[in-house]
Amino acid sequence: MKSTLIWALAALNVLLLVMFVGRTTGETAYAQARRPGDYIMIPGEVTGGSNSVVYIVDQSSHELSAMSYDDAMRRLDVMPTVNLDRIFASVAPANGKKPAR
């Protein structure tokens, strides 16, 4: 009984050592996980629509989305995400100057 406990503790120590070395030396599955986003939620109205909209901006991944609740159909309508970096990069001038009007 005593030797079984010693072997179990030794195996646990080896497992902990392998996990420690893996975390400190290289990329692991834990390092690739995304952290939770930093969100801004803005209520709004849609012109010509009867439902209110909540615009959602994820500041950590620079994405915009929107949600609206359709009371008649009893469902939540979700807009696909839009990458804001791509949109702002296409608008910004390449030379850094303001566009002429």
Backbone as ProteinMPNN parsed JSONL, in Angstrom:
{"seq_chain_A": "MKSTLIWALAALNVLLLVMFVGRTTGETAYAQARRPGDYIMIPGEVTGGSNSVVYIVDQSSHELSAMSYDDAMRRLDVMPTVNLDRIFASVAPANGKKPAR", "coords_chain_A": {"N_chain_A": [[0.822, -1.186, 0.0], [1.931, 1.224, 0.804], [4.007, 1.536, -1.083], [2.545, 1.803, -3.436], [1.303, 4.246, -3.08], [3.555, 5.912, -3.036], [4.529, 5.55, -5.659], [2.356, 6.625, -7.067], [2.43, 9.306, -6.252], [4.931, 9.968, -7.287], [4.435, 9.698, -10.034], [2.535, 11.718, -10.342], [4.128, 13.959, -9.764], [5.898, 13.847, -11.953], [4.102, 14.313, -14.057], [3.246, 16.921, -13.389], [5.697, 18.256, -13.694], [6.168, 17.928, -16.45], [4.01, 19.403, -17.479], [4.669, 21.958, -16.503], [7.147, 22.466, -17.789], [6.288, 22.396, -20.436], [4.592, 24.612, -20.532], [6.325, 26.756, -20.068], [8.244, 26.678, -22.085], [7.273, 26.619, -24.752], [4.785, 27.098, -27.389], [1.551, 26.324, -26.475], [-1.668, 24.738, -26.271], [-3.014, 26.302, -24.496], [-1.86, 28.803, -24.767], [-2.777, 29.65, -27.202], [-5.413, 30.22, -26.918], [-8.092, 32.558, -27.102], [-8.444, 35.584, -25.328], [-11.136, 36.869, -23.306], [-13.309, 39.298, -24.817], [-13.249, 42.929, -24.968], [-15.919, 44.765, -24.657], [-18.111, 47.174, -26.193], [-21.351, 48.271, -26.016], [-23.97, 49.617, -27.83], [-27.06, 51.115, -27.862], [-29.558, 51.485, -30.442], [-31.567, 52.778, -33.174], [-33.232, 51.672, -36.151], [-33.683, 53.155, -39.237], [-36.849, 53.251, -40.615], [-37.496, 50.804, -39.588], [-39.117, 48.691, -37.131], [-37.992, 47.607, -34.927], [-35.661, 47.844, -32.219], [-32.078, 48.166, -32.105], [-29.034, 46.711, -30.991], [-25.823, 47.688, -31.123], [-22.666, 46.159, -31.226], [-19.375, 46.444, -30.314], [-16.335, 44.905, -30.411], [-13.519, 45.534, -28.804], [-11.07, 44.276, -28.486], [-10.697, 42.485, -30.61], [-11.374, 44.073, -32.709], [-13.943, 44.129, -34.031], [-17.243, 44.555, -35.381], [-20.646, 44.113, -34.636], [-24.198, 43.446, -34.605], [-27.358, 43.203, -32.9], [-30.807, 42.354, -32.838], [-34.037, 42.143, -31.491], [-36.818, 40.457, -32.598], [-39.988, 40.932, -31.928], [-42.461, 40.045, -32.889], [-41.902, 37.644, -34.242], [-40.591, 36.382, -32.264], [-37.754, 36.005, -31.989], [-34.164, 36.303, -32.054], [-32.34, 38.36, -34.015], [-29.233, 38.349, -35.611], [-26.467, 40.168, -36.733], [-23.857, 39.428, -39.051], [-20.363, 39.457, -38.119], [-18.194, 42.273, -38.635], [-15.043, 43.147, -39.776], [-13.323, 45.722, -38.451], [-10.747, 46.752, -38.793], [-10.075, 46.168, -41.443], [-11.925, 47.731, -42.814], [-11.322, 50.382, -41.939], [-8.699, 50.549, -42.84], [-8.994, 50.62, -45.585], [-10.108, 53.102, -45.945], [-8.348, 54.976, -44.898], [-5.86, 57.261, -45.985], [-2.893, 56.519, -47.892], [-0.615, 58.114, -47.658], [-0.826, 59.45, -45.275], [-1.917, 61.98, -45.132], [-4.719, 64.246, -44.914], [-7.67, 63.659, -46.828], [-8.364, 65.534, -49.842], [-10.944, 67.964, -50.3]], "CA_chain_A": [[0.0, 0.0, 0.0], [2.815, 2.37, 0.908], [4.748, 1.688, -2.341], [1.59, 2.281, -4.429], [1.149, 5.676, -2.833], [4.796, 6.578, -3.443], [4.545, 5.554, -7.119], [1.323, 7.562, -7.531], [2.958, 10.655, -6.039], [6.026, 10.168, -8.243], [3.822, 9.914, -11.348], [1.931, 13.047, -10.294], [5.217, 14.934, -9.869], [6.385, 13.838, -13.333], [3.074, 14.989, -14.842], [3.33, 18.357, -13.102], [6.934, 18.753, -14.292], [5.961, 18.004, -17.9], [3.122, 20.534, -17.731], [5.419, 23.182, -16.226], [8.127, 22.657, -18.86], [5.538, 22.708, -21.647], [4.072, 25.99, -20.459], [7.382, 27.768, -20.057], [9.164, 26.623, -23.222], [6.743, 26.747, -26.104], [3.372, 27.334, -27.634], [0.66, 25.239, -26.096], [-3.076, 25.035, -26.566], [-3.438, 27.376, -23.6], [-1.347, 30.081, -25.261], [-3.493, 30.036, -28.397], [-6.799, 30.557, -26.596], [-8.361, 33.99, -27.085], [-8.954, 36.131, -24.073], [-12.458, 37.474, -23.501], [-13.267, 40.6, -25.459], [-13.582, 44.168, -24.272], [-17.065, 45.121, -25.479], [-18.925, 48.378, -26.054], [-22.675, 47.994, -26.558], [-24.624, 50.896, -28.078], [-28.43, 50.938, -28.365], [-29.868, 52.348, -31.578], [-32.796, 52.58, -33.945], [-33.034, 51.508, -37.585], [-34.63, 53.975, -39.983], [-37.82, 52.449, -41.338], [-37.739, 49.534, -38.909], [-39.869, 48.818, -35.884], [-37.228, 47.007, -33.833], [-34.441, 48.507, -31.782], [-30.857, 47.421, -32.406], [-27.887, 46.912, -30.11], [-24.565, 47.555, -31.841], [-21.654, 45.603, -30.326], [-18.016, 46.622, -30.803], [-15.331, 44.161, -29.643], [-12.304, 46.338, -28.929], [-9.853, 43.461, -28.518], [-10.529, 41.898, -31.942], [-11.763, 45.125, -33.657], [-15.068, 43.646, -34.82], [-18.539, 45.181, -35.148], [-21.8, 43.271, -34.878], [-25.435, 44.041, -34.104], [-28.42, 42.266, -32.554], [-32.133, 42.937, -32.76], [-35.054, 41.17, -31.1], [-38.063, 40.562, -33.349], [-41.027, 40.545, -30.969], [-43.539, 39.328, -33.576], [-41.445, 36.286, -34.55], [-39.959, 35.876, -31.041], [-36.413, 35.509, -32.288], [-33.066, 37.254, -31.987], [-31.642, 38.482, -35.297], [-27.835, 38.707, -35.372], [-25.718, 40.569, -37.912], [-22.504, 38.858, -39.078], [-19.336, 40.395, -37.668], [-17.461, 43.042, -39.64], [-13.705, 43.476, -39.305], [-13.157, 47.173, -38.554], [-9.4, 47.061, -39.295], [-10.12, 46.113, -42.905], [-12.696, 48.875, -43.299], [-10.587, 51.615, -41.698], [-7.489, 50.547, -43.664], [-9.35, 50.998, -46.952], [-10.501, 54.509, -45.945], [-7.204, 55.812, -44.536], [-4.948, 57.507, -47.103], [-1.596, 55.852, -47.737], [0.462, 59.063, -47.328], [-1.05, 60.006, -43.963], [-2.532, 63.308, -45.215], [-6.168, 64.275, -45.013], [-8.11, 63.728, -48.23], [-8.804, 66.864, -50.313], [-12.388, 68.051, -50.512]], "C_chain_A": [[0.871, 1.257, 0.0], [3.556, 2.606, -0.408], [3.827, 2.18, -3.458], [1.392, 3.784, -4.299], [2.389, 6.451, -3.274], [4.884, 6.649, -4.967], [3.511, 6.531, -7.69], [1.793, 9.001, -7.369], [4.101, 10.964, -7.003], [5.461, 10.439, -9.642], [3.166, 11.292, -11.416], [2.996, 14.132, -10.424], [5.774, 14.998, -11.286], [5.388, 14.561, -14.24], [3.116, 16.499, -14.628], [4.585, 18.977, -13.707], [6.788, 18.902, -15.803], [5.06, 19.186, -18.245], [3.848, 21.858, -17.525], [6.41, 23.479, -17.349], [7.421, 23.024, -20.157], [5.009, 24.128, -21.664], [5.163, 27.035, -20.58], [8.228, 27.776, -21.315], [8.537, 26.858, -24.572], [5.272, 27.051, -26.148], [2.577, 26.094, -27.232], [-0.752, 25.624, -26.492], [-3.574, 26.175, -25.687], [-3.008, 28.735, -24.128], [-2.131, 30.562, -26.471], [-4.934, 30.444, -28.116], [-6.959, 32.071, -26.545], [-8.859, 34.418, -25.723], [-10.333, 36.715, -24.33], [-12.33, 38.89, -24.047], [-13.592, 41.74, -24.514], [-14.668, 44.815, -25.118], [-17.631, 46.494, -25.143], [-20.253, 48.043, -26.723], [-23.44, 49.309, -26.639], [-26.043, 50.632, -28.586], [-28.702, 51.906, -29.507], [-31.189, 51.98, -32.221], [-32.413, 52.417, -35.409], [-34.098, 52.33, -38.291], [-35.552, 53.065, -40.793], [-38.129, 51.114, -40.693], [-38.487, 49.745, -37.618], [-39.107, 48.275, -34.685], [-36.027, 47.874, -33.47], [-33.252, 47.578, -32.033], [-29.835, 47.715, -31.326], [-26.645, 46.647, -30.938], [-23.501, 47.128, -30.841], [-20.289, 45.755, -30.986], [-17.085, 45.856, -29.864], [-13.997, 44.86, -29.846], [-11.039, 45.494, -28.993], [-9.628, 42.838, -29.887], [-10.946, 42.859, -33.056], [-12.853, 44.637, -34.614], [-16.349, 44.362, -34.407], [-19.625, 44.169, -35.475], [-23.027, 44.003, -34.357], [-26.446, 42.94, -33.84], [-29.73, 43.025, -32.45], [-33.103, 41.835, -32.373], [-36.336, 41.458, -31.865], [-39.174, 40.023, -32.471], [-42.136, 39.732, -31.636], [-43.158, 37.872, -33.847], [-40.82, 35.601, -33.327], [-38.601, 35.231, -31.326], [-35.406, 36.65, -32.216], [-32.344, 37.239, -33.327], [-30.239, 39.021, -35.036], [-27.175, 39.039, -36.704], [-24.36, 39.869, -37.901], [-21.476, 39.91, -38.673], [-18.625, 41.038, -38.855], [-16.113, 43.412, -39.039], [-13.453, 44.962, -39.532], [-11.773, 47.564, -39.062], [-9.387, 47.105, -40.818], [-10.846, 47.33, -43.469], [-11.925, 50.18, -43.116], [-9.302, 51.683, -42.525], [-7.811, 50.968, -45.094], [-9.724, 52.473, -47.056], [-9.304, 55.419, -45.708], [-6.298, 56.017, -45.748], [-3.576, 56.894, -46.824], [-0.508, 56.818, -47.285], [0.271, 59.722, -45.967], [-1.678, 61.38, -43.939], [-4.036, 63.18, -45.301], [-6.585, 64.35, -46.469], [-8.609, 65.124, -48.572], [-10.308, 66.824, -50.56], [-12.696, 68.904, -51.683]], "O_chain_A": [[0.589, 2.224, -0.707], [3.723, 3.756, -0.816], [4.279, 2.906, -4.343], [1.322, 4.5, -5.298], [2.267, 7.542, -3.832], [5.267, 7.682, -5.516], [3.775, 7.191, -8.695], [1.575, 9.827, -8.255], [4.226, 12.092, -7.48], [5.957, 11.314, -10.352], [3.238, 11.959, -12.448], [2.784, 15.123, -11.123], [6.092, 16.082, -11.776], [5.793, 15.34, -15.102], [3.03, 17.265, -15.587], [4.541, 20.111, -14.185], [7.236, 19.896, -16.374], [5.326, 19.898, -19.213], [3.655, 22.79, -18.306], [6.502, 24.616, -17.81], [7.905, 23.875, -20.903], [4.985, 24.772, -22.713], [4.932, 28.103, -21.147], [8.877, 28.781, -21.601], [9.244, 27.277, -25.489], [4.607, 27.233, -25.129], [2.907, 24.97, -27.613], [-0.987, 26.723, -26.993], [-4.459, 26.93, -26.091], [-3.724, 29.72, -23.951], [-2.154, 31.761, -26.748], [-5.606, 30.967, -29.004], [-6.099, 32.784, -26.027], [-9.601, 33.696, -25.056], [-10.662, 37.026, -25.475], [-11.357, 39.59, -23.767], [-14.129, 41.547, -23.424], [-14.377, 45.359, -26.184], [-17.636, 46.924, -23.989], [-20.278, 47.585, -27.865], [-23.551, 50.031, -25.649], [-26.217, 49.996, -29.626], [-28.153, 53.007, -29.545], [-31.834, 50.998, -31.854], [-31.401, 52.954, -35.858], [-35.284, 52.216, -37.979], [-35.091, 52.217, -41.558], [-38.953, 50.36, -41.211], [-38.496, 50.847, -37.069], [-39.533, 48.463, -33.545], [-35.455, 48.552, -34.324], [-33.41, 46.363, -32.157], [-29.771, 48.829, -30.806], [-26.426, 45.529, -31.403], [-23.433, 47.666, -29.735], [-20.069, 45.255, -32.089], [-17.049, 46.126, -28.663], [-13.411, 44.79, -30.926], [-10.024, 45.959, -29.511], [-8.479, 42.673, -30.298], [-10.878, 42.499, -34.231], [-12.712, 44.719, -35.834], [-16.525, 44.728, -33.245], [-19.536, 43.453, -36.473], [-22.908, 45.06, -33.738], [-26.407, 41.88, -34.466], [-29.764, 44.182, -32.032], [-33.003, 40.715, -32.873], [-36.879, 42.561, -31.794], [-39.299, 38.812, -32.284], [-42.693, 38.827, -31.016], [-43.985, 36.972, -33.702], [-40.552, 34.399, -33.348], [-38.34, 34.085, -30.959], [-35.771, 37.822, -32.31], [-31.796, 36.211, -33.726], [-30.068, 40.018, -34.334], [-27.303, 38.295, -37.676], [-23.762, 39.727, -36.835], [-21.693, 41.107, -38.863], [-18.476, 40.438, -39.92], [-16.046, 43.929, -37.924], [-13.378, 45.413, -40.675], [-11.632, 48.605, -39.703], [-8.759, 47.981, -41.412], [-10.429, 47.893, -44.481], [-11.875, 51.0, -44.032], [-8.861, 52.777, -42.877], [-6.987, 51.606, -45.749], [-9.665, 53.044, -48.145], [-9.246, 56.519, -46.258], [-5.996, 55.062, -46.463], [-3.157, 56.77, -45.673], [0.429, 56.407, -46.602], [1.134, 60.49, -45.541], [-1.953, 61.914, -42.865], [-4.565, 62.145, -45.706], [-5.936, 65.027, -47.266], [-9.193, 65.815, -47.737], [-10.866, 65.806, -50.969], [-13.865, 69.094, -52.018]]}, "name": "protein", "num_of_chains": 1, "seq": "MKSTLIWALAALNVLLLVMFVGRTTGETAYAQARRPGDYIMIPGEVTGGSNSVVYIVDQSSHELSAMSYDDAMRRLDVMPTVNLDRIFASVAPANGKKPAR"}
